[in-house]
Amino acid sequence: MTRRYLKKASAAEKTANSSPADVSTIVKGVIDDIRGNGDAAVRKYSERFDSWSPESFKLSPEQINAAIAAVPEQTIQDIKQVQRNVTQFAQAQKDSIRDFELETQPGVFLGQRNVPIERVGAYIPGGRYPLLASAHMTILTAKVAGVPHVIGTTPPIGGKIPNSTVAAMHLAGADEIFILGGVQAITAMAVGTETVRKVDFIAGPGNAFVAEGKRQLFGEIGIDLLAGPTEILIVTDETADPFTVATDILSQAEHGPDTPAIIVTTSEQVGEKSMAYIDEILKGLPTAQLAGTSWKDFGQVIVVDTMDEAWKLADELASEHVQIFTKNPRDALDKMTTYGALFLGENTCVSYGDKCIGTNHVLPTRKAARYTGGLWVGKFLRTCTYQEIRDAKASGELGRLCGRAARAENFEGHARSGDLRALKHLDDEHEWIVKTGGPSSAGKVMGKLWESPAVC
């Protein structure tokens, strides 16, 4: 495959997939402290990292109502509209998952039930921006799945309660809302404290400390995925509008200073013009400091000869967000297999997915799209199976099969569970049952009479 780089990522790209060495150590110390000292440790780290130490981290109904009242009515209406979009898609996902029961052979019934997780913690990032949309994607999706109790946590912004985020969390259905950020919030939910009840599962993106906290606590609780910096890839041919390409690249680059922002194109002209527009737009973009740093350090423009090469390279990159600006954008559905989410055609964009269209924006990064999809209703459900044999003969026949299969693996105890059913239902002879004082039917089969009351 021929690849020509109109722009390469700087050496900083080599560190994009790694965290500072001390992050892991710091996070472990916080987790150990909170595990041992509960709320006192939570308060200590909230004061240290967020300068936040209210009387209670949990918002009262009165505080929630006051926060909602402080939000402009148009914003409330927009939150409700976006949440209707998210609900519609999440409900369609849930409807695609079904419980079932089938009779695999006469008298043998196998089934599946999808059972919601009991308690979920939703982390809504803050700090740089109030990320209302993350409340929709985590809390609302969990509620559509049927989760009975969802705790929402979000950090203060500028030492204040982020009113619009609280409104989004409440309207999404959060049962409890805590103004608490960072790894201290993740840990409090994961291990439980005097005031924060332990959850079973944590969802939501966050900074390097939040991601590391989720990584270290995984197993003790479930997690959605480990989110890294936002990623955007735009695949184009000669039909793409370079100004639109440039605009959409910077829409994601403003997330932070370490966003991989990549253009793969079959048209050198589209690539060159897109780069020129990016430089021009940055001159007047309020978030240019962040977006410009990402573009400088992590931006790439790669020219390939054919669309087949473009699809192959796109799959190798396995990006979180992939926009397709080609003559036939739906070709990507057949040609690509590895991505967080596809955005087909210039009428759509990643920003729609981030903020309002209805699909979930918690998506795999750092090439995790090779083995997982993003957050969805199914993440909040436990698929549980059950078995029932109503026919005695079928049980006996399976007992014979189990005995043979288990002994092939030298699992004698397993085999004997099968033997016992074969004895009871098919009168099979099993010497070990007689020797160990099994049911009286064994004696009849073996031509022996049992006098012990224990076996009568």
C-alpha positions as CSV (number, residue, x, y, z in Angstrom):
1,M,0.0,0.0,0.0
2,T,1.4,3.4,-1.0
3,R,0.9,6.1,1.7
4,R,2.0,9.7,1.3
5,Y,2.0,11.9,4.4
6,L,1.1,15.5,3.8
7,K,1.3,15.8,7.6
8,K,2.7,13.5,10.2
9,A,2.0,13.4,13.9
10,S,4.9,14.8,15.9
11,A,7.0,12.6,18.3
12,A,4.3,13.3,20.9
13,E,2.2,10.7,19.3
14,K,4.4,8.0,20.8
15,T,3.2,9.0,24.2
16,A,-0.4,9.3,23.3
17,N,-1.3,5.9,24.5
18,S,0.6,6.1,27.8
19,S,-0.1,7.9,31.1
20,P,2.5,9.6,33.2
21,A,4.3,7.0,35.3
22,D,3.1,8.5,38.6
23,V,-0.6,8.3,37.7
24,S,-0.9,4.7,38.6
25,T,0.9,5.2,41.9
26,I,-1.2,8.3,42.8
27,V,-4.4,6.5,42.0
28,K,-3.5,3.4,44.0
29,G,-2.8,5.6,47.0
30,V,-6.1,7.3,46.7
31,I,-8.0,4.0,46.4
32,D,-6.2,2.4,49.4
33,D,-6.8,5.5,51.5
34,I,-10.6,5.7,50.7
35,R,-10.9,1.9,51.2
36,G,-9.5,2.3,54.7
37,N,-10.8,5.7,55.7
38,G,-14.0,6.2,53.8
39,D,-15.7,9.6,53.7
40,A,-12.8,11.3,55.5
41,A,-10.4,10.4,52.7
42,V,-12.9,11.3,50.0
43,R,-13.2,14.8,51.5
44,K,-9.5,15.1,51.7
45,Y,-9.0,14.4,48.0
46,S,-11.9,16.5,47.0
47,E,-10.4,19.4,48.8
48,R,-6.9,18.7,47.3
49,F,-7.9,18.2,43.7
50,D,-11.1,20.2,43.3
51,S,-11.0,22.7,46.3
52,W,-14.5,21.4,47.1
53,S,-15.6,20.4,50.6
54,P,-19.4,21.0,51.1
55,E,-21.3,19.9,54.1
56,S,-22.6,17.0,52.0
57,F,-21.4,15.8,48.6
58,K,-24.9,14.4,47.9
59,L,-27.4,17.0,46.6
60,S,-30.7,17.2,48.4
61,P,-34.0,17.5,46.5
62,E,-34.0,21.2,47.3
63,Q,-30.5,21.7,45.9
64,I,-31.4,19.7,42.7
65,N,-34.6,21.8,42.2
66,A,-32.6,25.0,42.8
67,A,-30.0,23.9,40.2
68,I,-32.7,23.1,37.6
69,A,-34.4,26.5,38.3
70,A,-31.1,28.3,37.5
71,V,-30.8,26.7,34.1
72,P,-32.3,28.7,31.1
73,E,-35.6,27.3,29.9
74,Q,-34.3,26.8,26.4
75,T,-31.5,24.6,27.8
76,I,-34.0,22.5,29.7
77,Q,-36.1,22.0,26.6
78,D,-33.0,21.1,24.6
79,I,-31.9,18.6,27.3
80,K,-35.3,17.0,27.1
81,Q,-35.2,16.8,23.3
82,V,-31.8,15.2,23.3
83,Q,-32.9,12.7,26.0
84,R,-35.9,11.8,23.9
85,N,-33.5,11.0,21.0
86,V,-31.2,8.9,23.2
87,T,-34.2,7.1,24.8
88,Q,-35.6,6.2,21.4
89,F,-32.4,4.6,20.2
90,A,-31.6,3.0,23.5
91,Q,-35.1,1.5,23.7
92,A,-34.7,0.1,20.1
93,Q,-31.5,-1.5,21.3
94,K,-33.2,-3.0,24.3
95,D,-36.1,-4.3,22.1
96,S,-33.5,-6.1,19.9
97,I,-32.4,-8.2,22.9
98,R,-34.9,-10.8,23.9
99,D,-35.4,-13.4,26.5
100,F,-36.1,-16.9,25.1
101,E,-36.7,-20.5,26.0
102,L,-36.4,-23.5,23.7
103,E,-36.9,-27.2,23.9
104,T,-33.6,-28.6,22.6
105,Q,-34.9,-32.2,22.8
106,P,-38.1,-33.7,24.2
107,G,-38.4,-32.6,27.8
108,V,-35.2,-30.5,27.9
109,F,-35.7,-26.8,28.2
110,L,-33.0,-24.1,28.0
111,G,-33.6,-20.4,28.4
112,Q,-32.0,-17.0,28.6
113,R,-33.0,-13.9,30.6
114,N,-31.5,-10.5,30.4
115,V,-31.4,-9.1,33.9
116,P,-30.4,-5.5,34.7
117,I,-27.5,-4.7,37.0
118,E,-28.8,-3.7,40.4
119,R,-26.7,-0.6,41.1
120,V,-24.8,1.5,38.6
121,G,-22.5,4.5,39.1
122,A,-22.4,7.1,36.3
123,Y,-19.4,9.4,36.2
124,I,-20.1,12.7,34.3
125,P,-16.9,14.5,33.5
126,G,-16.5,18.2,34.3
127,G,-13.5,20.4,34.8
128,R,-12.9,22.0,31.4
129,Y,-16.5,21.8,30.2
130,P,-19.9,20.9,31.6
131,L,-20.5,17.7,29.7
132,L,-24.3,17.4,29.9
133,A,-24.4,14.8,27.1
134,S,-22.5,12.2,29.3
135,A,-25.5,12.2,31.6
136,H,-27.8,11.2,28.8
137,M,-25.4,8.5,27.6
138,T,-24.8,6.8,31.0
139,I,-27.7,7.5,33.3
140,L,-30.5,7.4,30.8
141,T,-29.1,4.4,29.0
142,A,-28.9,2.5,32.3
143,K,-32.5,3.5,33.2
144,V,-33.8,2.3,29.8
145,A,-32.0,-1.0,30.5
146,G,-34.0,-1.2,33.7
147,V,-31.3,-0.6,36.3
148,P,-33.2,0.1,39.6
149,H,-30.7,2.5,41.2
150,V,-28.3,4.8,39.4
151,I,-25.9,7.1,41.3
152,G,-24.5,10.1,39.3
153,T,-21.4,11.9,40.2
154,T,-19.8,15.0,38.6
155,P,-17.1,17.4,39.8
156,P,-17.7,21.1,40.6
157,I,-16.8,23.6,38.0
158,G,-15.0,26.7,39.3
159,G,-15.9,25.8,42.9
160,K,-19.6,25.8,42.1
161,I,-22.4,23.2,41.4
162,P,-22.7,22.8,37.6
163,N,-26.4,23.5,37.4
164,S,-26.9,22.4,33.8
165,T,-25.2,19.1,34.4
166,V,-27.3,18.5,37.5
167,A,-30.4,19.2,35.5
168,A,-29.4,16.7,32.8
169,M,-28.6,14.1,35.5
170,H,-31.9,14.5,37.2
171,L,-33.9,14.5,34.0
172,A,-32.1,11.4,32.9
173,G,-33.4,9.6,36.0
174,A,-30.5,9.6,38.5
175,D,-31.6,8.3,41.9
176,E,-28.8,10.1,43.7
177,I,-26.6,13.0,42.6
178,F,-23.2,13.7,44.1
179,I,-21.0,16.7,43.3
180,L,-17.8,14.8,43.5
181,G,-15.1,14.3,40.9
182,G,-12.0,12.4,39.9
183,V,-10.7,9.2,41.2
184,Q,-12.2,9.9,44.6
185,A,-15.6,9.7,43.1
186,I,-14.8,6.5,41.2
187,T,-13.4,4.9,44.3
188,A,-16.2,5.9,46.6
189,M,-18.7,4.3,44.3
190,A,-16.6,1.2,43.7
191,V,-15.8,0.4,47.4
192,G,-18.6,2.2,49.2
193,T,-18.2,4.7,52.1
194,E,-20.4,5.8,55.0
195,T,-22.5,8.0,52.6
196,V,-21.9,6.5,49.2
197,R,-23.4,3.0,48.7
198,K,-21.2,0.6,46.7
199,V,-22.3,0.0,43.1
200,D,-21.9,-3.0,40.9
201,F,-20.8,-1.2,37.7
202,I,-19.4,2.2,36.7
203,A,-19.8,3.9,33.4
204,G,-18.6,7.2,32.0
205,P,-15.5,8.8,30.5
206,G,-12.9,10.9,32.4
207,N,-9.3,12.0,32.6
208,A,-6.3,9.8,33.0
209,F,-6.8,9.5,36.7
210,V,-10.4,8.4,36.3
211,A,-9.5,5.9,33.6
212,E,-6.7,4.5,35.8
213,G,-9.1,4.3,38.8
214,K,-11.5,2.3,36.7
215,R,-8.7,0.0,35.5
216,Q,-7.4,-0.7,39.0
217,L,-10.9,-1.3,40.4
218,F,-12.1,-3.5,37.5
219,G,-13.0,-6.9,38.8
220,E,-14.2,-5.5,42.1
221,I,-16.8,-3.7,40.0
222,G,-17.6,-3.9,36.3
223,I,-16.8,-1.0,33.9
224,D,-18.0,0.1,30.5
225,L,-14.5,0.6,28.9
226,L,-11.3,2.5,29.4
227,A,-11.6,5.8,27.6
228,G,-8.6,7.6,26.3
229,P,-8.4,11.0,24.4
230,T,-11.1,11.6,21.8
231,E,-10.2,10.4,18.3
232,I,-11.4,11.5,14.9
233,L,-10.7,10.0,11.5
234,I,-12.2,11.4,8.3
235,V,-12.0,9.2,5.2
236,T,-12.5,11.2,1.9
237,D,-12.3,10.9,-1.8
238,E,-12.1,13.8,-4.3
239,T,-15.8,14.7,-3.8
240,A,-15.3,15.9,-0.2
241,D,-15.6,19.5,0.8
242,P,-12.2,20.5,2.4
243,F,-13.8,23.3,4.5
244,T,-16.2,20.8,6.0
245,V,-13.3,18.4,6.6
246,A,-11.3,21.1,8.4
247,T,-14.3,22.2,10.5
248,D,-15.1,18.7,11.7
249,I,-11.4,17.8,12.4
250,L,-11.2,20.8,14.8
251,S,-14.6,20.1,16.3
252,Q,-13.0,17.1,18.0
253,A,-9.5,18.4,18.4
254,E,-10.9,21.0,20.9
255,H,-11.6,18.2,23.4
256,G,-8.1,18.4,24.6
257,P,-4.4,18.8,23.7
258,D,-3.9,15.1,22.8
259,T,-6.6,14.2,20.3
260,P,-5.5,12.1,17.4
261,A,-7.1,13.9,14.3
262,I,-6.5,12.1,11.1
263,I,-7.5,12.6,7.4
264,V,-7.2,9.7,5.0
265,T,-7.9,10.7,1.5
266,T,-7.5,9.5,-2.1
267,S,-7.2,13.2,-3.2
268,E,-4.1,15.1,-2.5
269,Q,-5.9,18.3,-3.4
270,V,-8.6,17.6,-0.7
271,G,-5.8,16.9,1.8
272,E,-3.9,20.1,1.0
273,K,-7.0,22.3,1.0
274,S,-8.2,20.8,4.3
275,M,-4.9,21.6,6.0
276,A,-5.0,25.2,4.7
277,Y,-8.5,25.7,6.0
278,I,-7.5,24.2,9.4
279,D,-4.8,26.8,9.8
280,E,-7.2,29.6,8.8
281,I,-10.0,28.4,11.1
282,L,-7.7,28.1,14.1
283,K,-7.0,31.9,13.9
284,G,-10.5,32.7,15.1
285,L,-11.4,29.6,17.1
286,P,-12.0,30.3,20.8
287,T,-10.7,26.9,21.7
288,A,-7.7,27.2,19.4
289,Q,-5.1,26.6,22.2
290,L,-6.4,23.1,22.7
291,A,-7.5,22.3,19.1
292,G,-4.3,23.7,17.7
293,T,-2.1,21.7,20.0
294,S,-3.9,18.5,19.1
295,W,-3.6,19.2,15.4
296,K,0.1,20.2,15.7
297,D,1.1,17.2,17.7
298,F,-1.4,14.5,16.7
299,G,-2.8,15.6,13.4
300,Q,-2.1,13.5,10.3
301,V,-3.1,13.7,6.6
302,I,-2.4,10.5,4.7
303,V,-2.9,10.2,0.9
304,V,-3.6,6.7,-0.6
305,D,-4.1,5.6,-4.2
306,T,-7.5,3.8,-3.9
307,M,-10.6,3.6,-1.8
308,D,-9.7,0.0,-1.0
309,E,-6.5,1.2,0.5
310,A,-8.4,3.9,2.4
311,W,-10.7,1.3,3.9
312,K,-7.8,-0.9,4.9
313,L,-5.9,1.9,6.5
314,A,-9.0,3.1,8.3
315,D,-9.5,-0.4,9.8
316,E,-5.9,-0.4,10.9
317,L,-6.3,2.9,12.7
318,A,-9.4,1.6,14.5
319,S,-10.5,5.1,15.4
320,E,-13.2,6.1,17.9
321,H,-15.1,8.3,15.5
322,V,-14.9,7.8,11.7
323,Q,-16.6,10.2,9.3
324,I,-17.0,9.1,5.7
325,F,-17.0,11.9,3.1
326,T,-17.0,9.9,-0.2
327,K,-19.3,9.6,-3.2
328,N,-20.9,6.5,-1.7
329,P,-20.5,6.8,2.1
330,R,-22.6,3.7,2.8
331,D,-19.8,1.6,1.2
332,A,-18.1,1.9,4.6
333,L,-20.8,-0.4,6.1
334,D,-19.5,-3.3,3.9
335,K,-15.9,-2.3,3.6
336,M,-15.0,-1.5,7.3
337,T,-15.2,-3.6,10.4
338,T,-13.1,-1.8,13.0
339,Y,-14.4,1.5,14.5
340,G,-16.2,3.0,17.4
341,A,-18.9,4.7,15.4
342,L,-19.4,5.6,11.7
343,F,-20.8,8.9,10.5
344,L,-21.9,8.6,6.9
345,G,-21.9,11.5,4.6
346,E,-21.3,15.2,5.0
347,N,-24.8,15.8,6.4
348,T,-23.8,14.2,9.6
349,C,-20.8,14.7,11.9
350,V,-19.2,13.5,15.1
351,S,-20.6,16.5,17.0
352,Y,-24.1,15.2,16.4
353,G,-23.1,11.9,18.0
354,D,-21.4,13.7,20.8
355,K,-24.3,16.0,21.7
356,C,-27.7,15.2,20.3
357,I,-28.5,12.6,17.6
358,G,-29.3,9.8,20.0
359,T,-26.5,7.2,19.6
360,N,-24.2,6.7,22.5
361,H,-21.0,8.7,22.6
362,V,-19.1,6.6,25.1
363,L,-16.9,4.7,22.5
364,P,-13.7,2.7,22.4
365,T,-10.4,4.5,21.9
366,R,-6.7,3.5,21.5
367,K,-7.7,0.8,19.1
368,A,-10.0,-1.0,21.5
369,A,-12.5,-1.0,18.6
370,R,-10.7,-4.2,17.6
371,Y,-12.4,-6.1,20.3
372,T,-15.3,-4.0,21.7
373,G,-18.1,-1.6,20.8
374,G,-19.2,1.4,22.8
375,L,-21.6,1.8,25.7
376,W,-25.1,0.6,25.0
377,V,-28.1,-0.9,26.8
378,G,-26.6,-4.3,26.7
379,K,-23.7,-3.2,28.9
380,F,-26.2,-2.7,31.8
381,L,-27.8,-6.2,31.4
382,R,-26.5,-9.5,32.6
383,T,-27.4,-12.3,30.2
384,C,-28.3,-15.3,32.4
385,T,-29.1,-18.8,31.3
386,Y,-31.3,-21.5,33.0
387,Q,-32.0,-25.1,32.4
388,E,-34.8,-27.5,33.3
389,I,-35.4,-31.1,32.4
390,R,-39.0,-32.1,32.7
391,D,-38.7,-35.6,31.1
392,A,-37.2,-38.4,33.2
393,K,-36.0,-40.4,30.2
394,A,-34.2,-37.3,28.8
395,S,-32.5,-36.8,32.1
396,G,-31.3,-40.3,32.2
397,E,-29.9,-40.2,28.6
398,L,-28.1,-36.9,29.4
399,G,-26.7,-38.7,32.5
400,R,-25.2,-41.4,30.4
401,L,-23.7,-38.8,28.1
402,C,-22.4,-36.7,31.0
403,G,-20.8,-39.8,32.6
404,R,-18.9,-40.6,29.4
405,A,-17.9,-37.0,28.7
406,A,-16.7,-36.3,32.2
407,R,-14.7,-39.5,32.4
408,A,-12.9,-38.5,29.2
409,E,-11.7,-35.6,31.2
410,N,-11.0,-37.6,34.4
411,F,-13.8,-35.7,36.3
412,E,-15.2,-38.7,38.2
413,G,-17.4,-36.5,40.5
414,H,-19.0,-34.9,37.5
415,A,-19.5,-38.4,36.0
416,R,-21.3,-39.6,39.1
417,S,-23.8,-36.8,39.0
418,G,-24.8,-38.1,35.5
419,D,-24.6,-41.8,36.7
420,L,-27.1,-41.1,39.4
421,R,-29.7,-39.7,37.0
422,A,-29.1,-42.7,34.6
423,L,-29.7,-45.0,37.6
424,K,-32.9,-43.3,38.7
425,H,-34.5,-43.0,35.3
426,L,-33.0,-45.8,33.1
427,D,-32.1,-48.4,35.8
428,D,-28.4,-48.3,34.8
429,E,-26.1,-50.3,37.0
430,H,-23.4,-48.4,38.8
431,E,-21.3,-50.3,41.3
432,W,-20.1,-47.1,43.1
433,I,-23.6,-46.2,44.1
434,V,-24.1,-49.6,45.8
435,K,-20.8,-49.4,47.6
436,T,-21.5,-45.9,48.9
437,G,-25.0,-46.6,50.2
438,G,-27.0,-45.1,47.4
439,P,-30.8,-45.2,46.9
440,S,-32.6,-48.5,47.4
441,S,-33.2,-48.7,43.7
442,A,-29.5,-49.3,43.3
443,G,-29.8,-52.4,45.4
444,K,-32.5,-53.8,43.2
445,V,-30.5,-53.2,40.1
446,M,-27.4,-54.8,41.6
447,G,-29.3,-57.7,43.1
448,K,-28.6,-56.5,46.7
449,L,-31.0,-55.6,49.5
450,W,-30.3,-52.7,51.8
451,E,-31.4,-52.8,55.3
452,S,-30.0,-49.6,56.6
453,P,-32.7,-46.9,57.3
454,A,-30.4,-44.4,55.6
455,V,-31.0,-46.0,52.3
456,C,-34.6,-47.2,52.6
